[in-house]
Amino acid sequence: MWTLYTILSSLLSIYSFAIIIYIFMSWLPNARESSVGQLLAGIVEPYLEPFRRIIPSLGMIDISPIVAILVLRFADSGLLALFRMFA
């Protein structure tokens, strides 16, 4: 049972890091147009899009990825609580 939690938690962490890398790629010219940028966009954008529709940008600063990462962290905490309850 803990193995399943460890795998799910690791996947959530990897996805969080993918979001962070995707955010940093926006600071580099043409990085998102590269093959790695296109791959990350295909993985990360479907998750970020609902947050971008709900949370407005603050000028040139988009805080929706920060909220999205926080939601992933809360999901990880919820998984931990759920697995502790059943274990």
C-alpha positions in Angstrom: 0.0 0.0 0.0 2.8 2.4 0.9 4.5 1.5 -2.4 1.5 2.9 -4.3 1.6 6.1 -2.3 5.3 6.5 -2.9 4.8 6.1 -6.6 1.9 8.5 -6.8 3.7 11.0 -4.6 6.8 10.8 -6.8 4.7 11.3 -9.9 3.1 14.4 -8.4 6.6 15.8 -7.5 7.9 15.1 -11.0 4.9 16.9 -12.4 5.5 19.9 -10.1 9.1 20.0 -11.3 7.9 19.9 -14.9 5.6 22.9 -14.3 8.6 24.8 -12.7 10.8 24.0 -15.7 8.1 25.1 -18.0 7.7 28.4 -16.2 11.5 29.0 -16.3 11.5 28.3 -20.0 9.3 31.3 -20.5 12.2 33.5 -19.4 14.4 32.2 -22.2 13.9 33.3 -25.8 12.5 30.6 -28.1 12.8 27.9 -25.4 9.2 26.9 -25.5 9.4 26.5 -29.3 12.1 23.8 -28.9 11.2 20.1 -28.9 11.5 19.9 -25.1 9.4 23.0 -24.8 6.7 21.6 -27.0 6.8 18.3 -25.1 6.4 20.1 -21.7 3.7 22.3 -23.2 1.7 19.3 -24.2 2.0 17.8 -20.7 1.7 21.0 -18.5 -0.7 23.3 -20.5 -3.9 21.1 -20.1 -3.4 21.2 -16.3 -2.6 24.9 -16.2 -5.4 26.1 -18.5 -8.3 25.9 -16.0 -6.2 27.8 -13.4 -5.4 30.5 -16.0 -9.1 30.9 -16.8 -10.0 31.4 -13.1 -7.0 33.4 -11.8 -6.3 36.7 -13.6 -2.7 37.8 -14.4 -1.2 40.5 -12.2 0.2 42.7 -15.0 2.9 40.6 -16.6 3.0 38.1 -13.8 1.0 34.9 -14.1 0.4 33.4 -10.6 -1.7 30.5 -11.9 1.2 28.1 -12.0 2.0 28.8 -8.4 -1.6 28.0 -7.4 -1.5 24.9 -9.6 1.6 23.6 -7.8 0.0 24.3 -4.4 -3.0 22.2 -5.5 -0.6 19.4 -6.4 1.0 19.7 -2.9 -2.4 19.6 -1.3 -3.3 16.6 -3.3 -0.2 14.9 -2.1 -1.1 15.7 1.5 -4.6 14.4 0.9 -3.2 11.1 -0.6 -0.9 10.7 2.5 -3.9 11.2 4.8 -6.0 8.8 2.8 -3.3 6.1 2.8 -2.7 6.5 6.5 -6.4 6.1 7.1 -6.5 2.8 5.2 -3.2 1.4 6.4 
